[in-house]
Amino acid sequence: MNEWDAPEGSYRMRWERRSGFVSFAPHRATRATCRGGWLVYHVGDRLVLQRTPGCGGSRKEEAKVKEILLMPHGAPTCHDHRPGTPAGDVVVGTSTGDVFVLLLEEQWKEASTSKLVGGIHLVAENSPTGLKNRCMDVAWSPKGDGSFVVCHQDGSLHLFQKRGSSLGDGFQDDKSEGTLMRLGSYGRRGTVEQSNHMDRMQVCAAPIHALCFSPDGKALATACGDGVLRVWDLERRQLLYGFSSFYGAFLCCTWSNDGKYIAAGGEDDTVTIYSVMERTTVVWGEGHDSFVSAVAFDNWFVSPEATVVAGAPANVKTYRLASAGQDTKVCLWELRVQEDENGMDTLDQVVEVGDRIQPPPCRSDMCFLAPLCEHKLHQEPLSFVGFTEDALLTCCHGGQVRIWDRPPIEHARSPRSP
């Protein structure tokens, strides 16, 4: 499929990665980031860097690809790219629990080799069971201070804080609660500096499949394998509240750009949206026929209806998001709410739940939402979906990465700020 329709117009495929095929492996899923003119993704045992196709660069520059092999430190399982981060702009987690912090420009200068050039190598301890403590997800803090969080298969969170302006500076402990572990940092010459520390939090006894920072970087949402979406105060290392799934594990989560909503998906085949301020479940989205692998809010889409209603005291606000499932489908959703004159959401249909870890309501009390549209965009189960200002990114377990140009509609291009 090279084109598909949405309510605002047609999405057309700009580019795809065709070469190679990776057998189905849920914990080595292909994921991508597209920021600052760079496309970064991991496929199988390789981390791939290249210029974003179709962004005005020369054909020669767009055809240039840097593939990095991290062996014998396992295959990349997660990564995050944040341009301009002083600690190094790409952080990568592997199947053996190792974490690498890289400077993208430094790697790009040596594109002819698949070897890792410089960077920091952080080695975490194995899980108590003796198995390799696989990295499940990683994210830079939106604060831009060089801090990031890694979650692992044993249900632990590892928090790193960068205190220097260069890649070689050590990570320092902030003396907060949690078990501290000493790590080594490997520089260009292979030297080890025993000055790196890491704060460790045990979240649950099951894997943490995904995590997501709030826009201000103060809170962190974790999608856990025990079926609980937990929201943490990172500064105090405290659990704020949580939501239980209707069935099975949570596999993904994402935060709206204004910090008011969290969307999550998992093994109950639904996309669930939660209100952060009300600490309630807003709606369940039914459209997938299998596990929901990824969800993403569209922070650039502004609906024409998101304006002040004449003669009414409230504004109508529309949130657009996408979900990707192991049924190979991408679904687009819209959540419409009203804000009162104080800017608080006035939700007509919410489910009142209890404190802290809130159980799911009875199915008869659930409010369901149908997708705006649904399309099968890959042949293999989908592993990632994400928006940029001018495109939609999708990835599948077969190793394919596709970039879809968004419809050229003016209201779908307006940036949304918190």
MOCORNOR-V733138 format. One record per residue. N is the residue number from 1. RES is the residue in one small letter. PHI is phi in whole degrees, 0 to 359 (NA if undefined). PSI is psi in whole degrees, -180 to 180 (* if undefined). NEAR is the number of other ideal C-beta (glycine too) atoms within 10 Angstrom. Layout:
N & RES & PHI & PSI & NEAR
N & RES & PHI & PSI & NEAR
This chain:
1 & m & NA & 123 & 12
2 & n & 255 & -9 & 10
3 & e & 204 & 143 & 11
4 & w & 211 & 156 & 17
5 & d & 258 & 143 & 11
6 & a & 231 & 168 & 20
7 & p & 304 & -31 & 12
8 & e & 270 & -3 & 18
9 & g & 143 & -162 & 12
10 & s & 257 & 138 & 13
11 & y & 264 & 128 & 24
12 & r & 242 & 137 & 13
13 & m & 289 & 123 & 17
14 & r & 270 & -39 & 18
15 & w & 200 & 152 & 16
16 & e & 211 & 151 & 14
17 & r & 268 & 117 & 20
18 & r & 256 & -30 & 10
19 & s & 290 & 143 & 8
20 & g & 79 & 166 & 11
21 & f & 211 & 135 & 12
22 & v & 246 & 128 & 20
23 & s & 295 & 157 & 10
24 & f & 301 & 122 & 13
25 & a & 209 & 99 & 14
26 & p & 305 & -34 & 13
27 & h & 270 & 2 & 14
28 & r & 235 & 38 & 24
29 & a & 294 & 144 & 23
30 & t & 289 & 129 & 25
31 & r & 223 & 157 & 24
32 & a & 219 & 152 & 23
33 & t & 230 & 144 & 20
34 & c & 225 & 95 & 22
35 & r & 217 & 146 & 15
36 & g & 60 & 29 & 13
37 & g & 82 & 7 & 11
38 & w & 242 & 142 & 19
39 & l & 249 & 119 & 24
40 & v & 238 & 128 & 25
41 & y & 210 & 161 & 23
42 & h & 237 & 137 & 29
43 & v & 225 & 121 & 25
44 & g & 61 & -121 & 15
45 & d & 259 & 17 & 17
46 & r & 234 & 144 & 19
47 & l & 258 & 128 & 24
48 & v & 245 & 131 & 19
49 & l & 240 & 137 & 21
50 & q & 197 & 163 & 20
51 & r & 292 & 145 & 19
52 & t & 296 & 122 & 21
53 & p & 297 & 140 & 17
54 & g & 78 & 21 & 13
55 & c & 250 & 26 & 16
56 & g & 95 & -3 & 9
57 & g & 281 & 167 & 15
58 & s & 289 & 159 & 9
59 & r & 297 & -37 & 8
60 & k & 296 & -42 & 8
61 & e & 291 & -39 & 10
62 & e & 290 & -27 & 17
63 & a & 281 & -15 & 11
64 & k & 286 & 131 & 15
65 & v & 226 & 137 & 13
66 & k & 247 & 117 & 20
67 & e & 251 & 126 & 15
68 & i & 248 & 126 & 24
69 & l & 263 & 125 & 15
70 & l & 262 & -1 & 22
71 & m & 302 & 143 & 11
72 & p & 270 & 26 & 7
73 & h & 263 & 29 & 18
74 & g & 85 & 180 & 18
75 & a & 264 & 147 & 21
76 & p & 295 & 132 & 27
77 & t & 246 & -18 & 23
78 & c & 199 & 157 & 25
79 & h & 201 & 164 & 23
80 & d & 214 & 142 & 21
81 & h & 235 & 123 & 22
82 & r & 228 & 103 & 20
83 & p & 303 & 138 & 13
84 & g & 86 & 3 & 8
85 & t & 291 & 127 & 21
86 & p & 295 & -23 & 15
87 & a & 277 & 0 & 24
88 & g & 114 & 136 & 23
89 & d & 265 & -6 & 24
90 & v & 235 & 126 & 25
91 & v & 242 & 135 & 27
92 & v & 231 & 134 & 26
93 & g & 251 & 149 & 28
94 & t & 238 & 173 & 24
95 & s & 290 & -16 & 21
96 & t & 262 & 1 & 19
97 & g & 92 & -1 & 25
98 & d & 284 & 151 & 20
99 & v & 232 & 133 & 23
100 & f & 239 & 137 & 22
101 & v & 245 & 122 & 23
102 & l & 235 & 153 & 25
103 & l & 263 & 118 & 19
104 & l & 299 & -44 & 17
105 & e & 298 & -35 & 11
106 & e & 293 & -40 & 17
107 & q & 292 & -37 & 21
108 & w & 293 & -30 & 15
109 & k & 295 & -25 & 11
110 & e & 247 & 47 & 14
111 & a & 293 & -17 & 15
112 & s & 283 & -12 & 8
113 & t & 242 & 148 & 12
114 & s & 270 & 3 & 14
115 & k & 281 & 153 & 10
116 & l & 286 & 133 & 19
117 & v & 252 & 111 & 16
118 & g & 63 & -146 & 18
119 & g & 88 & 176 & 22
120 & i & 247 & 134 & 26
121 & h & 246 & 115 & 20
122 & l & 251 & 127 & 22
123 & v & 249 & 116 & 17
124 & a & 270 & 158 & 22
125 & e & 288 & 158 & 16
126 & n & 287 & 163 & 13
127 & s & 291 & 161 & 16
128 & p & 301 & -22 & 9
129 & t & 282 & -8 & 9
130 & g & 91 & -4 & 7
131 & l & 275 & 158 & 11
132 & k & 297 & 132 & 18
133 & n & 272 & 82 & 22
134 & r & 304 & 137 & 22
135 & c & 283 & 130 & 27
136 & m & 259 & -37 & 23
137 & d & 200 & 160 & 24
138 & v & 211 & 148 & 20
139 & a & 207 & 136 & 21
140 & w & 287 & 148 & 23
141 & s & 286 & 138 & 22
142 & p & 295 & -13 & 15
143 & k & 295 & -21 & 11
144 & g & 74 & 22 & 12
145 & d & 262 & 10 & 15
146 & g & 85 & 9 & 23
147 & s & 267 & 151 & 22
148 & f & 208 & 165 & 25
149 & v & 233 & 140 & 25
150 & v & 238 & 134 & 26
151 & c & 249 & 152 & 28
152 & h & 233 & 170 & 22
153 & q & 293 & -26 & 22
154 & d & 275 & 8 & 24
155 & g & 86 & 17 & 21
156 & s & 255 & 153 & 22
157 & l & 249 & 135 & 21
158 & h & 245 & 119 & 25
159 & l & 255 & 126 & 21
160 & f & 248 & 140 & 25
161 & q & 233 & 116 & 18
162 & k & 273 & 127 & 23
163 & r & 250 & 5 & 15
164 & g & 238 & 173 & 13
165 & s & 263 & -10 & 9
166 & s & 241 & 163 & 10
167 & l & 294 & -28 & 21
168 & g & 278 & -11 & 14
169 & d & 292 & 152 & 18
170 & g & 279 & 164 & 16
171 & f & 268 & 136 & 25
172 & q & 248 & 149 & 14
173 & d & 277 & 136 & 16
174 & d & 264 & 11 & 13
175 & k & 62 & 26 & 9
176 & s & 272 & 178 & 14
177 & e & 293 & 155 & 9
178 & g & 122 & 163 & 18
179 & t & 278 & 127 & 11
180 & l & 263 & 139 & 13
181 & m & 232 & 137 & 15
182 & r & 275 & 134 & 11
183 & l & 238 & 171 & 23
184 & g & 244 & 145 & 14
185 & s & 246 & 127 & 21
186 & y & 255 & 118 & 17
187 & g & 267 & -166 & 14
188 & r & 299 & -34 & 11
189 & r & 267 & 6 & 6
190 & g & 80 & 11 & 7
191 & t & 286 & 155 & 10
192 & v & 244 & 127 & 13
193 & e & 250 & 115 & 15
194 & q & 274 & 57 & 10
195 & s & 232 & 9 & 13
196 & n & 264 & 134 & 21
197 & h & 234 & 157 & 17
198 & m & 220 & 137 & 21
199 & d & 267 & 131 & 22
200 & r & 243 & 132 & 15
201 & m & 238 & 130 & 21
202 & q & 268 & 110 & 11
203 & v & 274 & -45 & 22
204 & c & 199 & 179 & 17
205 & a & 268 & -3 & 10
206 & a & 251 & 167 & 16
207 & p & 298 & 147 & 23
208 & i & 264 & 109 & 25
209 & h & 281 & -29 & 23
210 & a & 202 & 159 & 26
211 & l & 215 & 160 & 24
212 & c & 204 & 131 & 22
213 & f & 282 & 149 & 20
214 & s & 290 & 159 & 19
215 & p & 302 & -31 & 16
216 & d & 271 & -3 & 11
217 & g & 77 & 5 & 17
218 & k & 273 & -25 & 16
219 & a & 237 & 157 & 19
220 & l & 225 & 130 & 25
221 & a & 260 & 136 & 25
222 & t & 235 & 127 & 27
223 & a & 266 & 111 & 29
224 & c & 253 & 153 & 26
225 & g & 288 & -12 & 20
226 & d & 272 & 9 & 18
227 & g & 84 & 23 & 20
228 & v & 234 & 131 & 20
229 & l & 265 & 112 & 25
230 & r & 254 & 141 & 23
231 & v & 242 & 126 & 21
232 & w & 244 & 145 & 23
233 & d & 271 & 107 & 12
234 & l & 289 & -31 & 20
235 & e & 292 & -38 & 11
236 & r & 263 & -6 & 11
237 & r & 57 & 44 & 14
238 & q & 237 & 147 & 9
239 & l & 282 & 124 & 15
240 & l & 276 & -52 & 15
241 & y & 191 & 173 & 17
242 & g & 203 & 164 & 20
243 & f & 230 & 135 & 23
244 & s & 270 & 143 & 16
245 & s & 285 & 162 & 23
246 & f & 291 & -34 & 19
247 & y & 201 & 135 & 12
248 & g & 74 & -169 & 14
249 & a & 278 & 153 & 18
250 & f & 277 & 138 & 29
251 & l & 244 & -16 & 25
252 & c & 202 & 158 & 27
253 & c & 202 & 157 & 27
254 & t & 205 & 153 & 23
255 & w & 250 & 139 & 21
256 & s & 292 & 155 & 21
257 & n & 292 & -21 & 17
258 & d & 267 & 0 & 16
259 & g & 77 & 10 & 15
260 & k & 268 & -22 & 21
261 & y & 225 & 149 & 22
262 & i & 239 & 131 & 25
263 & a & 250 & 141 & 29
264 & a & 216 & 156 & 24
265 & g & 215 & 167 & 28
266 & g & 181 & -144 & 28
267 & e & 279 & -3 & 19
268 & d & 270 & 7 & 21
269 & d & 68 & 14 & 20
270 & t & 241 & 161 & 22
271 & v & 253 & 118 & 26
272 & t & 250 & 135 & 26
273 & i & 245 & 130 & 23
274 & y & 243 & 144 & 26
275 & s & 270 & 125 & 17
276 & v & 287 & -43 & 20
277 & m & 290 & -41 & 12
278 & e & 276 & -17 & 16
279 & r & 53 & 49 & 19
280 & t & 227 & 162 & 16
281 & t & 273 & 126 & 23
282 & v & 271 & -52 & 21
283 & v & 200 & 155 & 24
284 & w & 247 & 130 & 19
285 & g & 261 & 121 & 24
286 & e & 251 & 118 & 16
287 & g & 195 & -19 & 23
288 & h & 266 & 153 & 25
289 & d & 253 & 5 & 12
290 & s & 206 & -172 & 14
291 & f & 304 & 143 & 20
292 & v & 269 & 117 & 29
293 & s & 270 & -31 & 28
294 & a & 206 & 147 & 24
295 & v & 223 & 151 & 30
296 & a & 205 & 132 & 20
297 & f & 280 & 145 & 24
298 & d & 266 & 101 & 23
299 & n & 279 & 0 & 20
300 & w & 252 & -9 & 17
301 & f & 272 & 126 & 23
302 & v & 232 & 117 & 19
303 & s & 288 & 149 & 18
304 & p & 300 & -24 & 11
305 & e & 282 & -8 & 13
306 & a & 278 & 56 & 16
307 & t & 227 & 169 & 11
308 & v & 292 & 129 & 10
309 & v & 279 & 128 & 11
310 & a & 300 & 128 & 5
311 & g & 78 & 3 & 5
312 & a & 247 & 148 & 9
313 & p & 277 & -2 & 11
314 & a & 236 & 158 & 14
315 & n & 261 & 143 & 16
316 & v & 267 & 127 & 15
317 & k & 238 & 133 & 19
318 & t & 244 & 130 & 14
319 & y & 250 & 132 & 23
320 & r & 251 & 137 & 23
321 & l & 216 & 163 & 24
322 & a & 234 & 152 & 25
323 & s & 226 & 149 & 28
324 & a & 236 & 137 & 29
325 & g & 234 & 167 & 27
326 & q & 284 & 1 & 23
327 & d & 273 & 10 & 19
328 & t & 72 & 10 & 21
329 & k & 259 & 148 & 21
330 & v & 250 & 130 & 27
331 & c & 245 & 139 & 25
332 & l & 255 & 139 & 22
333 & w & 229 & 155 & 24
334 & e & 227 & 131 & 17
335 & l & 247 & 122 & 19
336 & r & 247 & 126 & 12
337 & v & 227 & 169 & 20
338 & q & 241 & 143 & 16
339 & e & 252 & 136 & 15
340 & d & 280 & -176 & 11
341 & e & 293 & -17 & 8
342 & n & 267 & 1 & 6
343 & g & 86 & 4 & 10
344 & m & 274 & 147 & 12
345 & d & 286 & 137 & 19
346 & t & 248 & 93 & 13
347 & l & 271 & 121 & 17
348 & d & 286 & -36 & 7
349 & q & 235 & 97 & 8
350 & v & 230 & 161 & 17
351 & v & 251 & 117 & 18
352 & e & 285 & 129 & 11
353 & v & 231 & 177 & 18
354 & g & 276 & -159 & 9
355 & d & 266 & 161 & 8
356 & r & 51 & -113 & 10
357 & i & 277 & 107 & 15
358 & q & 264 & 126 & 20
359 & p & 288 & 157 & 12
360 & p & 288 & 150 & 19
361 & p & 283 & 175 & 15
362 & c & 294 & 150 & 9
363 & r & 300 & -31 & 9
364 & s & 293 & -20 & 5
365 & d & 265 & -2 & 10
366 & m & 282 & 145 & 17
367 & c & 257 & 119 & 15
368 & f & 255 & 149 & 11
369 & l & 235 & 135 & 19
370 & a & 265 & 147 & 10
371 & p & 290 & 151 & 19
372 & l & 294 & -40 & 15
373 & c & 201 & 160 & 14
374 & e & 215 & 137 & 19
375 & h & 216 & 143 & 16
376 & k & 271 & 108 & 13
377 & l & 258 & -11 & 21
378 & h & 222 & 166 & 21
379 & q & 273 & -24 & 10
380 & e & 253 & 163 & 18
381 & p & 306 & 137 & 20
382 & l & 283 & 146 & 30
383 & s & 237 & -13 & 27
384 & f & 203 & 146 & 21
385 & v & 215 & 141 & 26
386 & g & 199 & 153 & 21
387 & f & 253 & 148 & 19
388 & t & 236 & -180 & 18
389 & e & 298 & -33 & 13
390 & d & 237 & 9 & 18
391 & a & 205 & 166 & 21
392 & l & 241 & 132 & 24
393 & l & 255 & 138 & 22
394 & t & 225 & 146 & 26
395 & c & 223 & 155 & 27
396 & c & 227 & 168 & 24
397 & h & 292 & -16 & 23
398 & g & 280 & -1 & 19
399 & g & 96 & 4 & 23
400 & q & 277 & 140 & 23
401 & v & 235 & 128 & 23
402 & r & 231 & 142 & 21
403 & i & 245 & 125 & 23
404 & w & 248 & 124 & 24
405 & d & 291 & 136 & 16
406 & r & 281 & 158 & 23
407 & p & 298 & 141 & 15
408 & p & 280 & 67 & 11
409 & i & 245 & 131 & 13
410 & e & 298 & -43 & 8
411 & h & 289 & -16 & 12
412 & a & 274 & 1 & 20
413 & r & 251 & -6 & 14
414 & s & 288 & 123 & 13
415 & p & 292 & 141 & 10
416 & r & 255 & 129 & 17
417 & s & 250 & 151 & 8
418 & p & 301 & * & 11
